[in-house]
Amino acid sequence: MTAIGPLAAPADGLTQAEAQRASRHLSLPGFGIDAQLRLKTARVLVIGAGGLGSPVLLYLAAAGVGTIGIVDDDTVDVTNLQRQVIHTTADIGRPKATSAAEKITNLNPHVTVETFIERLSPGNAADLVDGWDVVIDGTDNFATRYVASDACTLAGVPCVWGSILRFNGQVSVFWTGHGPTYRDLHPEPPPPGEVPSCAEGGVLGVLPGTIGSVMATEAIKLLTGIGQPLLGRVLLFDALTMSWRELTLAPDPEAGEVTSIGEPTAEASCQAPPPTASGTGESITASELAQQLQDGGEASLVVIDVREPWEREIAAIPQAVAVPLAEIDAHGWDALPQLEGKETCVLSCKSGVRSRQAIEFLSARAGGGETLPRLVNPTGGIDAWAETVDGQMARY
């Protein structure tokens, strides 16, 4: 790894208002006026204004980073507010980038904010990443992480990365030429469904604050040249034991050179893959399922809800029978209700991941020559039902 100096050049000076606001930085040994002047000229692009982006954006603005870019195409939802603390109830329905920009401008009016209300993709990543000193990846899916990493690799820009799920978080700094990249940590995406999304697996609401604060710290260190950044190191946090571990990571000498920005795939994004003939079942839209039930389809089909009891208390398809995924995993077809006379078994969950897993479990035990119903996975799960069939259904 080569030596690393401060990435931001110092500004000519601070105004009286800026100096007063940054007084605790100016009196900090090892930081002082030089580092603060560098923060004033610094340009940081934050991808994602959600759980991780919230503390990152707030702390970078409070620290005095001169220009902050926000990339996010999503809108604020009530389910975000448990952890995405930059947004408020009044922001529900607004673009996250707009909401976040307003908050950090209110926090520090000396900061310039640039918003990009679009999703990072192979088509726009190079242009979005160009011209920034540091990129912070606060996204929540593998597809976008690969895109962000590849774009930073080609631009030669350091990428501060963080990840959260349930009670655990990870942080590292990826920078080609100075250390490993995200593709060294994850050469290939995990198999579909192996890693649940935050919506499926849940996340402790305070966890993004812990991990996001570390990410903001790493960005400030890179910009000002202080300390030792997390290059070649992955920091692992367990909130339940309140413990930190560190893994050493080195660039893979046999890895191919990144020459283009990789296209996202179903596997990389942790979404349910397209249905195939090998155990993932057929597909049906929520509207099609609703129509079949309305037309008396219950005589020939059964809808199995594989979610947990607390989820069904929030929302459920009225005709669905509750059989948690764990029971299907443990008992296979024996876990399902009487299937006699049923031609179709529709397995439903929140978004389509767990229902696909249930179909895989059942398909693996479909031997014996008995006639079993065909297995169907409704596209988008109960989220799609709430969106296209029942607009009054609660969402989570």
C-alpha positions as CSV (number, residue, x, y, z in Angstrom):
1,M,0.0,0.0,0.0
2,T,1.3,3.4,-0.9
3,A,1.4,6.4,1.4
4,I,-1.7,8.4,1.7
5,G,-1.9,12.2,2.2
6,P,-4.9,14.4,2.7
7,L,-7.3,14.2,-0.3
8,A,-8.6,17.7,0.1
9,A,-6.6,20.9,-0.5
10,P,-6.8,23.6,2.2
11,A,-9.1,26.6,1.6
12,D,-7.7,30.1,1.8
13,G,-9.4,30.7,5.2
14,L,-12.5,30.5,7.3
15,T,-15.1,33.1,7.8
16,Q,-15.8,34.2,11.4
17,A,-19.1,32.3,11.3
18,E,-17.3,29.1,10.1
19,A,-14.6,29.4,12.6
20,Q,-17.0,29.9,15.5
21,R,-19.0,26.8,14.3
22,A,-15.9,24.7,14.1
23,S,-14.3,25.9,17.3
24,R,-14.1,22.5,18.9
25,H,-12.2,21.2,15.8
26,L,-9.9,24.2,15.8
27,S,-8.8,23.5,19.4
28,L,-8.4,19.8,18.7
29,P,-4.7,18.7,18.8
30,G,-3.8,16.8,15.6
31,F,-6.7,18.4,13.7
32,G,-6.9,22.2,14.1
33,I,-7.1,24.8,11.4
34,D,-5.3,22.9,8.7
35,A,-7.8,20.0,8.7
36,Q,-10.8,22.3,9.0
37,L,-9.6,24.2,5.9
38,R,-9.3,21.0,4.0
39,L,-12.9,20.0,5.0
40,K,-14.1,23.3,3.6
41,T,-12.9,22.4,0.1
42,A,-13.8,18.7,0.3
43,R,-16.3,17.1,-2.0
44,V,-18.0,13.9,-0.7
45,L,-20.6,11.9,-2.6
46,V,-23.0,9.8,-0.5
47,I,-24.8,7.0,-2.2
48,G,-28.0,6.4,-0.3
49,A,-29.9,8.7,2.1
50,G,-31.4,5.9,4.2
51,G,-30.2,4.2,7.3
52,L,-26.5,4.6,6.8
53,G,-26.7,7.8,4.8
54,S,-28.6,9.5,7.6
55,P,-25.8,9.7,10.2
56,V,-23.2,10.1,7.5
57,L,-24.8,13.1,6.0
58,L,-25.6,14.8,9.3
59,Y,-22.0,14.3,10.6
60,L,-20.3,15.4,7.4
61,A,-22.4,18.5,7.3
62,A,-21.8,19.3,10.9
63,A,-18.1,18.8,10.5
64,G,-18.0,21.4,7.7
65,V,-17.5,19.3,4.6
66,G,-17.8,22.0,1.9
67,T,-19.8,20.1,-0.8
68,I,-21.9,17.0,-0.3
69,G,-23.6,15.0,-3.0
70,I,-26.6,12.8,-2.4
71,V,-27.6,10.0,-4.7
72,D,-31.0,8.4,-4.0
73,D,-34.1,7.7,-6.1
74,D,-36.3,6.5,-3.2
75,T,-39.1,8.3,-1.3
76,V,-39.5,8.4,2.5
77,D,-41.8,5.7,3.8
78,V,-43.1,5.4,7.4
79,T,-41.2,2.1,7.8
80,N,-37.9,4.1,7.2
81,L,-38.4,6.3,10.3
82,Q,-37.3,3.6,12.8
83,R,-33.7,4.0,11.7
84,Q,-33.4,6.7,9.0
85,V,-33.2,9.6,11.4
86,I,-32.5,12.4,8.9
87,H,-36.2,12.1,7.8
88,T,-39.3,13.0,9.8
89,T,-43.0,12.0,9.7
90,A,-43.6,15.2,7.7
91,D,-41.3,13.9,5.0
92,I,-43.3,10.8,4.2
93,G,-43.7,10.6,0.4
94,R,-40.9,13.1,-0.4
95,P,-37.7,12.1,-2.2
96,K,-35.1,11.1,0.3
97,A,-32.5,13.1,-1.4
98,T,-34.6,16.3,-1.1
99,S,-35.5,15.6,2.5
100,A,-31.9,14.9,3.5
101,A,-30.6,18.0,1.6
102,E,-33.0,20.2,3.5
103,K,-31.9,18.8,6.9
104,I,-28.2,19.2,6.4
105,T,-28.6,22.7,5.0
106,N,-30.6,23.6,8.1
107,L,-27.9,22.0,10.2
108,N,-25.0,23.9,8.4
109,P,-25.9,26.6,5.9
110,H,-22.3,26.9,4.9
111,V,-22.5,23.5,3.1
112,T,-23.2,23.2,-0.6
113,V,-25.5,20.2,-1.4
114,E,-26.0,18.6,-4.7
115,T,-28.9,16.1,-5.1
116,F,-29.2,13.4,-7.7
117,I,-32.7,11.8,-7.5
118,E,-31.7,8.7,-9.4
119,R,-30.5,5.2,-8.7
120,L,-26.8,4.5,-9.2
121,S,-26.5,2.2,-12.2
122,P,-23.8,1.0,-14.6
123,G,-25.1,3.6,-17.0
124,N,-24.7,6.7,-14.8
125,A,-22.1,5.6,-12.2
126,A,-19.0,6.9,-13.9
127,D,-20.5,10.4,-14.4
128,L,-21.9,10.5,-10.8
129,V,-18.6,9.5,-9.2
130,D,-16.4,11.8,-11.3
131,G,-15.0,14.8,-9.5
132,W,-15.5,13.8,-5.9
133,D,-12.7,13.3,-3.3
134,V,-14.4,10.4,-1.5
135,V,-17.5,8.3,-2.2
136,I,-19.5,6.8,0.6
137,D,-21.5,3.7,-0.2
138,G,-24.5,3.5,2.1
139,T,-26.6,1.3,-0.2
140,D,-28.4,-1.8,0.9
141,N,-28.0,-4.3,-1.9
142,F,-25.2,-6.2,-3.6
143,A,-25.9,-5.0,-7.1
144,T,-25.4,-1.3,-6.3
145,R,-22.3,-2.1,-4.1
146,Y,-20.6,-3.7,-7.1
147,V,-21.5,-0.8,-9.3
148,A,-20.2,1.7,-6.7
149,S,-17.0,-0.2,-6.2
150,D,-16.3,-0.6,-9.9
151,A,-17.0,3.1,-10.6
152,C,-14.6,4.1,-7.8
153,T,-12.0,1.7,-9.0
154,L,-12.1,3.1,-12.5
155,A,-12.0,6.7,-11.2
156,G,-9.3,6.0,-8.6
157,V,-11.5,7.3,-5.8
158,P,-11.6,5.8,-2.3
159,C,-15.0,4.2,-1.4
160,V,-16.0,4.1,2.2
161,W,-18.4,1.2,2.6
162,G,-20.7,0.0,5.3
163,S,-23.3,-2.7,5.7
164,I,-25.9,-3.5,8.3
165,L,-28.3,-6.4,9.0
166,R,-30.2,-7.4,12.1
167,F,-27.7,-6.7,15.0
168,N,-24.5,-6.6,13.0
169,G,-22.5,-4.1,10.9
170,Q,-19.4,-3.9,8.8
171,V,-17.2,-1.0,7.7
172,S,-14.2,-0.8,5.4
173,V,-12.4,1.5,3.0
174,F,-11.9,0.3,-0.6
175,W,-9.4,2.0,-2.8
176,T,-7.6,0.4,-5.7
177,G,-3.9,1.0,-5.8
178,H,-3.9,1.6,-2.0
179,G,-5.7,-1.5,-0.9
180,P,-8.4,-4.0,-1.7
181,T,-11.8,-3.2,-3.3
182,Y,-15.3,-4.6,-2.6
183,R,-14.7,-7.3,-5.2
184,D,-11.8,-8.6,-3.0
185,L,-14.2,-8.9,-0.1
186,H,-17.0,-10.4,-2.2
187,P,-15.6,-11.8,-5.5
188,E,-19.0,-13.3,-6.2
189,P,-22.5,-12.3,-4.9
190,P,-24.0,-14.8,-2.4
191,P,-26.6,-17.3,-3.7
192,P,-30.1,-15.9,-4.2
193,G,-32.0,-15.7,-0.9
194,E,-29.0,-16.5,1.3
195,V,-28.7,-13.0,2.6
196,P,-32.1,-11.4,3.5
197,S,-32.8,-7.8,2.9
198,C,-33.4,-5.5,5.9
199,A,-37.1,-5.7,5.1
200,E,-36.9,-9.5,5.4
201,G,-34.3,-9.9,8.1
202,G,-34.9,-6.7,10.1
203,V,-32.4,-4.3,11.6
204,L,-31.9,-2.8,15.0
205,G,-32.9,0.9,14.6
206,V,-29.8,2.3,16.3
207,L,-27.4,0.2,14.4
208,P,-27.1,2.5,11.4
209,G,-26.1,5.3,13.7
210,T,-23.1,3.3,15.0
211,I,-21.9,2.1,11.6
212,G,-22.7,5.4,9.8
213,S,-20.7,7.3,12.4
214,V,-17.6,5.2,11.7
215,M,-18.1,5.7,8.0
216,A,-18.2,9.5,8.4
217,T,-15.1,9.3,10.6
218,E,-13.2,7.3,7.8
219,A,-14.2,9.9,5.2
220,I,-13.0,12.8,7.4
221,K,-9.7,11.0,8.0
222,L,-9.1,10.5,4.3
223,L,-10.0,14.1,3.5
224,T,-7.7,15.6,6.2
225,G,-4.9,13.0,6.2
226,I,-5.2,12.2,9.9
227,G,-5.0,8.8,11.5
228,Q,-5.0,5.4,9.8
229,P,-7.9,4.6,7.5
230,L,-9.5,1.2,7.3
231,L,-7.7,0.2,4.2
232,G,-7.1,-3.6,4.1
233,R,-9.2,-3.9,7.2
234,V,-12.8,-4.8,7.7
235,L,-14.4,-3.7,11.0
236,L,-17.1,-6.0,12.3
237,F,-19.6,-4.9,15.0
238,D,-22.0,-7.0,17.1
239,A,-24.5,-4.9,18.9
240,L,-25.8,-7.7,21.1
241,T,-22.4,-8.3,22.6
242,M,-21.2,-4.7,22.1
243,S,-18.0,-6.1,20.5
244,W,-15.8,-5.1,17.6
245,R,-13.6,-7.5,15.6
246,E,-11.2,-6.7,12.8
247,L,-10.4,-8.8,9.7
248,T,-7.4,-8.3,7.5
249,L,-8.2,-8.1,3.8
250,A,-5.7,-8.0,0.9
251,P,-6.2,-7.5,-2.8
252,D,-6.6,-10.8,-4.7
253,P,-3.5,-11.1,-7.0
254,E,-5.4,-13.4,-9.3
255,A,-8.4,-11.1,-9.7
256,G,-9.0,-9.7,-13.2
257,E,-8.7,-6.0,-13.8
258,V,-11.9,-4.0,-13.6
259,T,-12.3,-2.4,-17.0
260,S,-16.1,-1.7,-16.9
261,I,-18.8,-1.2,-14.4
262,G,-20.6,-4.5,-13.8
263,E,-24.2,-4.9,-14.6
264,P,-26.4,-5.7,-11.6
265,T,-28.0,-9.2,-11.6
266,A,-30.9,-10.8,-9.7
267,E,-28.4,-12.7,-7.6
268,A,-26.4,-9.6,-6.8
269,S,-29.4,-7.6,-5.7
270,C,-30.7,-10.4,-3.4
271,Q,-34.1,-10.3,-5.2
272,A,-35.9,-13.4,-6.1
273,P,-34.6,-14.7,-9.4
274,P,-36.9,-15.2,-12.4
275,P,-38.8,-18.5,-12.1
276,T,-37.3,-21.5,-13.7
277,A,-38.3,-25.2,-14.1
278,S,-35.8,-26.3,-11.4
279,G,-37.5,-25.8,-8.1
280,T,-38.3,-22.1,-8.0
281,G,-41.9,-22.6,-9.1
282,E,-44.1,-20.7,-11.5
283,S,-45.0,-17.0,-11.0
284,I,-48.2,-15.1,-10.7
285,T,-48.9,-11.5,-10.2
286,A,-50.9,-10.2,-7.2
287,S,-53.7,-9.0,-9.5
288,E,-53.9,-12.4,-11.3
289,L,-54.1,-14.2,-7.9
290,A,-56.8,-11.8,-6.6
291,Q,-58.8,-12.4,-9.8
292,Q,-58.5,-16.2,-9.4
293,L,-59.7,-16.1,-5.8
294,Q,-62.5,-13.8,-6.8
295,D,-63.6,-16.2,-9.5
296,G,-63.9,-19.1,-7.0
297,G,-60.4,-20.4,-7.5
298,E,-60.2,-21.5,-3.8
299,A,-61.7,-24.7,-4.9
300,S,-58.6,-25.7,-6.8
301,L,-55.9,-23.6,-5.1
302,V,-54.6,-22.9,-1.6
303,V,-52.6,-19.8,-0.6
304,I,-49.9,-20.5,2.1
305,D,-48.5,-17.5,4.0
306,V,-45.0,-18.4,5.1
307,R,-44.3,-15.2,7.1
308,E,-44.0,-15.0,10.9
309,P,-47.1,-14.4,13.1
310,W,-46.2,-10.8,13.9
311,E,-46.1,-10.0,10.2
312,R,-49.6,-11.5,9.6
313,E,-51.0,-9.3,12.4
314,I,-50.0,-6.3,10.3
315,A,-51.4,-7.5,7.0
316,A,-52.5,-10.7,5.3
317,I,-54.3,-12.0,2.3
318,P,-57.7,-12.9,3.8
319,Q,-57.8,-16.4,2.1
320,A,-54.2,-17.3,3.1
321,V,-53.4,-20.2,5.5
322,A,-50.5,-19.5,7.9
323,V,-47.6,-21.9,7.8
324,P,-44.3,-20.4,8.8
325,L,-41.2,-21.1,6.6
326,A,-39.5,-22.9,9.5
327,E,-42.3,-25.5,9.6
328,I,-42.0,-26.1,5.9
329,D,-38.3,-26.5,6.2
330,A,-38.7,-29.0,9.1
331,H,-41.7,-31.0,7.9
332,G,-42.0,-30.4,4.1
333,W,-45.4,-31.3,2.6
334,D,-46.6,-32.6,6.0
335,A,-46.6,-29.0,7.3
336,L,-49.2,-27.9,4.8
337,P,-53.0,-28.2,5.3
338,Q,-55.1,-30.7,3.5
339,L,-54.2,-30.5,-0.2
340,E,-56.7,-33.0,-1.5
341,G,-58.3,-31.7,-4.6
342,K,-56.0,-28.7,-4.9
343,E,-54.2,-28.2,-8.2
344,T,-52.2,-25.2,-7.2
345,C,-50.3,-24.2,-4.0
346,V,-49.4,-20.5,-3.9
347,L,-46.7,-19.7,-1.3
348,S,-46.6,-16.0,-0.3
349,C,-44.3,-13.9,1.9
350,K,-43.4,-10.2,2.1
351,S,-41.5,-9.8,-1.2
352,G,-41.0,-13.2,-2.7
353,V,-37.7,-14.4,-1.2
354,R,-39.0,-16.7,1.6
355,S,-41.8,-18.0,-0.6
356,R,-39.1,-19.1,-3.2
357,Q,-37.2,-20.8,-0.4
358,A,-40.4,-22.6,0.6
359,I,-40.9,-23.8,-2.9
360,E,-37.3,-25.1,-3.0
361,F,-37.8,-27.0,0.3
362,L,-41.0,-28.6,-1.1
363,S,-39.6,-29.3,-4.5
364,A,-36.7,-31.2,-2.9
365,R,-39.2,-33.5,-1.2
366,A,-41.6,-34.1,-4.0
367,G,-40.6,-37.7,-4.8
368,G,-42.6,-40.8,-4.2
369,G,-44.8,-40.7,-7.2
370,E,-47.7,-39.0,-5.5
371,T,-49.7,-36.3,-7.3
372,L,-48.9,-32.9,-5.7
373,P,-50.1,-29.4,-6.6
374,R,-48.0,-27.2,-8.7
375,L,-46.1,-24.6,-6.8
376,V,-46.5,-20.9,-7.5
377,N,-44.7,-17.9,-6.2
378,P,-46.6,-14.6,-6.4
379,T,-44.4,-11.8,-7.7
380,G,-43.6,-9.2,-5.1
381,G,-45.3,-11.0,-2.3
382,I,-47.8,-9.2,0.0
383,D,-46.0,-5.9,-0.9
384,A,-47.3,-6.2,-4.4
385,W,-50.8,-7.2,-3.1
386,A,-50.9,-4.0,-1.0
387,E,-49.7,-1.9,-4.0
388,T,-52.0,-3.4,-6.7
389,V,-54.9,-5.1,-5.0
390,D,-55.7,-3.6,-1.6
391,G,-54.5,0.0,-1.3
392,Q,-55.8,0.2,2.3
393,M,-53.6,-2.7,3.4
394,A,-50.9,-1.7,6.0
395,R,-47.3,-2.0,4.8
396,Y,-44.2,-2.7,6.8
